[in-house]
Amino acid sequence: MKVTVENGENQQVTLTIEVEAAEVNKAVEQACKRLANRVSIPGFRKGKAPRMIVERHVGKDAVLQEAFDIVAPKALSKAFDEQKIDPVTRPSVDIETLEEGKDLVFKATVTPRPEVKLGAYKGLNVPKNEVNITDEDVEKQLKTFQDRQGKLVDAPEGAEVKDGDFTTLDFKGFVDGEAFDGGEGKDYPLQIGSNSFIPGFEDQLVGAKIGEERDVNVKFPEEYHAKELAGKDATFKCTIRSIKTKELPAIDDELAKKVSKFETLDELKADIRKNLEENAERTAENDQKSAAIEMATNNITVDIPAVMIDNRVTAMIQEMAMRLEQQGMKLEQYLQYAGTDIAKLREQYRETAEKNVKTDLMLEEVAKAEDIKVEAKDLDEEVAAMAAAYGATPQQVQKIIKEQGRIGDLAASVLRKKTAQFIIDNIAK
């Protein structure tokens, strides 16, 4: 077999592969036997028709194509090995010569995995954030418990709307003097200061009394999901129907008993501090790990083919579509609601996709450099973790992975995780 390589545009390479006529002749014989076993030929049992009859029945071109399908995969694999090419795209094949008794000549165009030059990835100086929980942090958590135990009561007669109040209101929106669809509400609940309405809307209700009518003038955001309203000025005619305030209990031993297993406020404070410190420590550790992986990634030199980034964007959008479907929404509905389209969504994902591809390339190269391997127990542990996350058994998860042909993907994922842990374990102390 003879192989020549030619560099093309967009980091593609084209391999011209020549396979000896003797191999082609053997493949033709095999092709005839395969076809004889697959097609029904009158007067013959399957697999028993002679070659001449098979060729006459299916046509010589079909035999040659079948022979090519026998020869080409092996030849391609051997060519990639010889040339040390690890393709990241499916080969685009162009047959130049395919005849019995002649050398087979075909071209295969692929994008190879780019060369990665590693930078520093061991002994990285990545400081961990200090954990410092203050009395104010504890007090903030206590106020959250206090707020949850609060009770809504009617505001005194003649009271004005204040920031934080819970109101109900009627409203009707107008753009250029015309009411618009979806711009009307009756007895609509709204907490002032929640920022759940258009920016500036809630602020203009402060000071209003029950029964008072008030015009609220706002501008819809440029990125508003309803395109016909985006960026337009609007007036909402509003009437306050009710005002409620929240009565909060005292922060004392009684509150501690209601919200926890503790008898005293001091015990609750100590437990809050302990939990906050543990959470902060986990966050600091995770931030340090992420920073180490990001630093190792930034230290590599690589020219990433655009197709790898495009493919990762496609995968990310497919994952998003599956998550949306689990929530009962189609991707097209989401795009319409968000006021965007697939092209803009792909552009939004592109930067993240490029970072993810670069990180994967770094991890794969470090795994080679450090001879990190995936053992059977590593796969078993990953399957067990996946089973626990999805509420399934390891056997069920293994079956799904095999049926979907994703054993290779699982192994690659585990290898990257092991390599990332190797980098983390080697952070400078």
C-alpha positions as MATLAB code, in Angstrom:
seq = 'MKVTVENGENQQVTLTIEVEAAEVNKAVEQACKRLANRVSIPGFRKGKAPRMIVERHVGKDAVLQEAFDIVAPKALSKAFDEQKIDPVTRPSVDIETLEEGKDLVFKATVTPRPEVKLGAYKGLNVPKNEVNITDEDVEKQLKTFQDRQGKLVDAPEGAEVKDGDFTTLDFKGFVDGEAFDGGEGKDYPLQIGSNSFIPGFEDQLVGAKIGEERDVNVKFPEEYHAKELAGKDATFKCTIRSIKTKELPAIDDELAKKVSKFETLDELKADIRKNLEENAERTAENDQKSAAIEMATNNITVDIPAVMIDNRVTAMIQEMAMRLEQQGMKLEQYLQYAGTDIAKLREQYRETAEKNVKTDLMLEEVAKAEDIKVEAKDLDEEVAAMAAAYGATPQQVQKIIKEQGRIGDLAASVLRKKTAQFIIDNIAK';
ca = [
       0.000    0.000    0.000;
       1.234    3.475   -0.873;
       0.134    6.681    0.889;
       0.881   10.311    0.049;
      -0.289   13.299    2.096;
      -1.138   16.780    0.890;
      -1.977   19.710    3.161;
      -5.131   21.638    2.275;
      -7.143   24.596    3.514;
      -8.684   24.942    7.001;
      -6.077   22.570    8.484;
      -7.360   19.650    6.395;
      -5.127   16.985    4.885;
      -5.829   14.771    1.884;
      -4.415   11.247    1.790;
      -4.046    9.546   -1.571;
      -4.129    5.818   -0.881;
      -3.153    3.137   -3.367;
      -4.019   -0.508   -2.651;
      -2.432   -3.323   -4.681;
      -4.550   -5.064   -7.310;
      -4.140   -8.412   -5.531;
      -5.961   -6.998   -2.459;
      -8.695   -5.607   -4.682;
      -9.159   -8.996   -6.373;
      -9.503  -10.724   -2.986;
     -12.034   -8.094   -1.911;
     -14.079   -8.655   -5.069;
     -14.298  -12.395   -4.290;
     -15.388  -11.606   -0.724;
     -17.893   -9.050   -2.010;
     -19.540  -11.632   -4.268;
     -19.900  -14.051   -1.346;
     -21.350  -11.347    0.885;
     -23.859  -10.267   -1.733;
     -24.819  -13.862   -2.471;
     -25.716  -14.240    1.200;
     -27.732  -11.015    1.254;
     -29.799  -11.109   -1.956;
     -32.398  -13.575   -3.164;
     -31.595  -14.979   -6.608;
     -34.246  -17.169   -8.279;
     -33.120  -20.768   -8.571;
     -30.417  -20.525   -5.905;
     -30.323  -20.756   -2.132;
     -28.782  -17.747   -0.388;
     -25.024  -17.948   -0.512;
     -24.978  -20.655   -3.192;
     -25.165  -18.614   -6.421;
     -21.882  -18.570   -8.394;
     -20.021  -15.317   -8.866;
     -21.065  -14.845  -12.470;
     -24.755  -15.099  -11.534;
     -24.321  -12.695   -8.575;
     -22.605  -10.108  -10.801;
     -25.316  -10.422  -13.416;
     -28.052  -10.067  -10.772;
     -26.729   -7.074   -8.793;
     -24.477   -5.471  -11.402;
     -20.711   -5.190  -11.466;
     -20.758   -1.689   -9.968;
     -22.507   -3.007   -6.850;
     -19.861   -5.729   -6.515;
     -17.035   -3.224   -6.859;
     -18.658   -0.883   -4.292;
     -18.984   -3.770   -1.876;
     -15.324   -4.638   -2.489;
     -14.378   -1.027   -1.808;
     -16.325   -1.125    1.472;
     -14.227   -4.158    2.430;
     -10.841   -2.714    1.478;
     -11.179    0.999    2.286;
     -11.728    0.948    6.093;
      -8.654   -1.219    6.688;
      -6.566    0.828    4.262;
      -7.685    4.091    5.883;
      -6.913    2.839    9.378;
      -3.471    1.649    8.292;
      -2.789    4.953    6.501;
      -3.752    6.987    9.568;
      -1.461    4.857   11.730;
       1.455    5.156    9.296;
       1.096    8.917    8.968;
       0.336    9.378   12.683;
      -2.933   11.155   11.887;
      -5.729   11.192   14.465;
      -8.760   12.479   12.526;
     -11.374   14.611   14.278;
     -13.777   14.523   11.301;
     -15.234   11.727    9.221;
     -13.214   11.249    6.022;
     -14.568   12.650    2.793;
     -13.761    9.960    0.216;
     -13.260   10.328   -3.516;
     -12.596    7.156   -5.566;
     -10.238    7.646   -8.493;
      -9.671    4.062   -9.689;
     -11.800    1.064   -8.741;
     -11.475   -1.873  -11.158;
     -10.748   -5.554  -10.745;
      -7.184   -6.318  -11.729;
      -6.015   -2.752  -11.094;
      -4.648   -0.929   -8.085;
      -7.349    0.833   -6.088;
      -6.704    4.587   -5.817;
      -8.815    6.818   -3.625;
      -8.458   10.081   -1.725;
      -9.592   10.717    1.848;
      -9.807   14.251    3.223;
      -9.902   14.738    6.991;
      -9.129   17.288    9.674;
      -6.452   15.832   11.970;
      -6.272   16.443   15.687;
      -3.999   19.472   16.113;
      -0.534   19.256   17.576;
      -0.516   20.336   21.211;
       2.595   21.779   22.837;
       2.298   21.529   26.592;
       3.328   24.311   28.929;
       3.578   24.065   32.711;
       0.956   21.805   34.280;
       2.725   20.474   37.389;
       3.652   22.528   40.434;
       1.334   25.350   39.421;
       1.190   28.210   41.888;
      -2.561   28.556   42.436;
      -3.402   30.138   45.806;
      -6.583   29.119   47.603;
      -8.905   31.866   48.777;
      -8.935   32.409   52.516;
     -12.105   31.438   54.334;
     -13.301   34.246   56.584;
     -16.862   34.063   57.885;
     -17.903   37.262   59.643;
     -20.612   38.065   62.180;
     -22.397   39.899   59.363;
     -22.517   36.653   57.340;
     -24.129   34.846   60.248;
     -26.555   37.721   60.775;
     -27.565   37.622   57.112;
     -28.503   33.949   57.430;
     -30.453   34.687   60.612;
     -32.400   37.401   58.783;
     -33.258   34.871   56.090;
     -34.772   32.599   58.765;
     -36.531   35.625   60.240;
     -37.991   36.592   56.870;
     -39.315   33.065   56.293;
     -41.181   33.221   59.589;
     -42.685   36.622   58.826;
     -46.420   37.123   58.351;
     -48.144   39.360   55.834;
     -50.571   41.874   57.350;
     -52.684   44.610   55.790;
     -51.039   48.014   55.832;
     -52.773   50.676   57.961;
     -55.520   52.710   56.303;
     -54.078   55.511   54.202;
     -50.640   53.864   54.026;
     -48.429   54.525   51.027;
     -46.543   51.884   49.059;
     -42.981   51.430   50.360;
     -40.022   49.470   49.078;
     -40.492   45.839   50.129;
     -44.275   46.007   50.397;
     -46.463   43.318   48.866;
     -49.131   44.808   46.609;
     -51.832   43.775   44.209;
     -52.605   46.078   41.295;
     -54.511   46.448   38.084;
     -52.547   47.672   35.105;
     -52.916   48.193   31.386;
     -50.026   48.996   29.060;
     -49.996   51.296   26.026;
     -47.412   51.886   23.300;
     -47.971   54.928   21.083;
     -51.383   55.302   22.707;
     -52.491   51.787   21.726;
     -53.015   48.897   24.170;
     -50.846   45.852   23.388;
     -51.377   42.120   23.862;
     -50.203   40.753   27.185;
     -49.978   44.230   28.738;
     -52.974   43.955   31.080;
     -53.373   42.431   34.541;
     -56.017   42.337   37.290;
     -55.213   41.956   41.003;
     -51.665   41.158   39.956;
     -49.350   40.370   42.938;
     -46.137   42.393   42.992;
     -43.526   42.900   45.688;
     -41.994   46.339   45.354;
     -38.238   46.044   44.919;
     -38.342   42.477   43.577;
     -37.308   43.752   40.116;
     -39.720   41.316   38.499;
     -41.156   44.006   36.216;
     -39.511   46.226   33.601;
     -36.709   48.352   35.131;
     -38.155   51.525   36.685;
     -41.720   50.187   36.919;
     -41.773   49.321   40.621;
     -39.965   52.482   41.725;
     -42.755   54.644   40.281;
     -45.378   52.920   42.456;
     -43.655   53.968   45.697;
     -45.831   56.509   47.501;
     -49.114   55.396   45.908;
     -52.148   54.624   48.094;
     -54.880   52.008   47.762;
     -57.309   53.008   45.030;
     -54.931   55.593   43.594;
     -54.426   55.583   39.840;
     -50.926   56.264   38.613;
     -49.238   56.357   35.204;
     -45.938   54.485   35.042;
     -43.661   55.391   32.134;
     -40.988   52.870   31.163;
     -38.884   51.756   28.216;
     -38.810   48.095   27.225;
     -35.257   46.651   27.140;
     -33.663   46.302   23.718;
     -33.347   42.532   24.292;
     -36.982   42.115   25.413;
     -38.366   38.723   24.363;
     -41.360   40.241   22.534;
     -39.635   41.767   19.509;
     -42.561   44.068   18.704;
     -42.062   45.787   22.093;
     -38.256   45.713   22.379;
     -36.771   49.183   22.891;
     -40.144   50.967   22.831;
     -41.517   53.529   25.312;
     -44.657   52.439   27.145;
     -47.152   53.835   29.646;
     -48.878   51.583   32.156;
     -52.052   52.876   33.805;
     -51.948   51.333   37.276;
     -54.327   51.151   40.248;
     -53.159   49.831   43.628;
     -55.727   47.383   45.047;
     -54.029   46.256   48.254;
     -50.883   46.824   50.317;
     -49.465   44.309   52.742;
     -46.365   44.526   54.890;
     -44.417   41.709   56.501;
     -44.287   41.494   60.302;
     -41.032   39.873   61.356;
     -40.475   37.934   64.596;
     -37.632   38.824   66.929;
     -34.310   37.087   66.388;
     -34.163   35.194   69.676;
     -34.307   31.742   71.254;
     -37.932   31.294   70.123;
     -36.970   31.833   66.498;
     -34.088   29.361   66.899;
     -36.512   26.713   68.167;
     -38.862   27.266   65.220;
     -36.264   27.072   62.470;
     -33.836   24.475   63.831;
     -33.249   21.615   66.246;
     -31.529   23.985   68.701;
     -32.934   25.454   71.893;
     -30.962   28.693   71.935;
     -29.986   31.415   69.519;
     -26.298   30.974   70.391;
     -26.419   27.320   69.380;
     -28.078   28.239   66.079;
     -25.461   30.930   65.421;
     -22.651   28.441   66.042;
     -24.229   25.949   63.634;
     -24.731   28.622   60.966;
     -21.090   29.673   61.247;
     -19.926   26.050   61.000;
     -22.019   25.411   57.857;
     -20.938   28.670   56.241;
     -17.276   27.852   56.908;
     -17.628   24.348   55.440;
     -19.404   25.683   52.336;
     -16.839   28.447   51.917;
     -14.001   25.932   52.237;
     -15.555   23.720   49.528;
     -16.016   26.738   47.287;
     -12.414   27.834   47.829;
     -11.147   24.337   46.984;
     -13.305   24.109   43.854;
     -12.191   27.572   42.740;
      -8.557   26.574   43.221;
      -9.059   23.391   41.190;
     -10.808   25.253   38.374;
      -8.055   27.879   38.354;
      -5.374   25.186   38.091;
      -7.056   23.537   35.091;
      -7.569   26.931   33.454;
      -3.914   27.855   34.022;
      -2.673   24.570   32.549;
      -4.983   25.099   29.568;
      -3.769   28.657   29.002;
      -0.173   27.389   29.076;
      -0.534   25.152   26.007;
       0.135   26.162   22.418;
      -2.357   24.843   19.876;
      -4.106   25.915   16.693;
      -7.618   24.525   17.081;
      -9.420   23.672   13.810;
     -12.681   25.582   13.448;
     -14.561   22.335   12.815;
     -13.746   21.089   16.324;
     -15.287   24.212   17.829;
     -18.290   24.009   15.502;
     -18.862   20.383   16.465;
     -18.666   21.230   20.170;
     -21.188   24.061   19.716;
     -23.520   21.616   17.984;
     -23.150   19.130   20.847;
     -23.859   21.850   23.439;
     -27.031   22.927   21.628;
     -28.165   19.303   21.320;
     -27.702   18.876   25.079;
     -29.648   22.074   25.665;
     -32.453   20.850   23.408;
     -32.674   17.579   25.362;
     -32.874   19.467   28.681;
     -35.612   21.695   27.296;
     -37.585   18.684   26.056;
     -37.396   17.159   29.542;
     -39.067   20.374   30.746;
     -41.731   20.142   28.052;
     -40.323   22.816   25.737;
     -38.961   22.626   22.200;
     -35.772   24.441   21.246;
     -37.720   26.465   18.655;
     -40.102   27.686   21.387;
     -37.187   28.711   23.580;
     -35.555   30.639   20.742;
     -38.811   32.478   20.030;
     -39.330   33.323   23.714;
     -35.732   34.507   24.086;
     -36.011   36.637   20.962;
     -33.042   34.988   19.269;
     -32.266   32.459   16.555;
     -30.018   29.433   16.121;
     -27.216   31.448   14.506;
     -27.053   33.866   17.453;
     -27.257   30.981   19.915;
     -24.318   29.257   18.213;
     -22.320   32.487   18.423;
     -23.124   32.800   22.147;
     -21.834   29.274   22.768;
     -18.721   29.627   20.628;
     -16.369   31.110   23.237;
     -17.300   28.484   25.839;
     -17.019   25.717   23.238;
     -13.508   26.867   22.282;
     -12.412   26.886   25.947;
     -13.849   23.403   26.466;
     -12.131   21.995   23.371;
      -8.817   23.552   24.397;
      -9.137   22.131   27.909;
      -9.884   18.651   26.543;
      -6.866   18.820   24.227;
      -4.658   19.832   27.150;
      -5.946   17.007   29.351;
      -5.506   14.410   26.602;
      -1.943   15.551   25.970;
      -1.062   15.506   29.686;
      -2.516   11.988   29.915;
      -0.110   10.885   27.146;
       2.858   12.661   28.739;
       2.198   11.121   32.158;
       1.019    7.730   30.835;
      -2.291    8.046   32.682;
      -4.558    5.098   31.907;
      -8.181    4.214   32.559;
      -8.578    0.983   34.529;
     -11.685   -1.190   34.741;
     -12.267   -0.037   38.320;
     -12.262    3.599   37.140;
     -15.079    2.839   34.710;
     -16.996    0.906   37.381;
     -16.730    3.850   39.783;
     -17.930    6.298   37.130;
     -20.884    4.071   36.218;
     -21.778    3.735   39.908;
     -21.675    7.524   40.318;
     -23.892    7.991   37.246;
     -26.336    5.383   38.552;
     -26.575    7.139   41.918;
     -27.157   10.505   40.213;
     -29.987    9.158   38.029;
     -31.564    6.850   40.603;
     -30.734    3.744   38.571;
     -28.644    0.617   39.067;
     -25.092    0.304   37.665;
     -26.331   -2.561   35.487;
     -29.023   -0.345   33.952;
     -26.507    2.424   33.214;
     -24.038   -0.046   31.692;
     -26.758   -1.427   29.430;
     -27.711    2.041   28.162;
     -24.062    2.971   27.528;
     -23.494   -0.232   25.526;
     -26.730    0.137   23.543;
     -25.817    3.714   22.612;
     -22.259    2.708   21.710;
     -20.782    5.218   24.149;
     -18.209    3.092   25.943;
     -15.430    5.019   24.192;
     -16.964    8.344   25.227;
     -17.194    7.138   28.824;
     -13.551    6.035   28.850;
     -12.441    9.369   27.364;
     -14.426   11.280   29.975;
     -12.944    9.249   32.819;
      -9.434    9.743   31.417;
      -9.920   13.518   31.388;
     -11.194   13.444   34.972;
      -8.210   11.387   36.135;
      -5.834   13.732   34.353;
      -7.506   16.805   35.832;
      -7.113   15.267   39.291;
      -3.434   14.622   38.548;
      -2.955   18.340   37.814;
      -4.862   19.284   40.954;
      -2.882   16.864   43.113;
       0.328   18.470   41.842;
      -0.562   22.091   42.665;
       2.371   23.788   44.436;
       1.948   23.518   48.192;
];
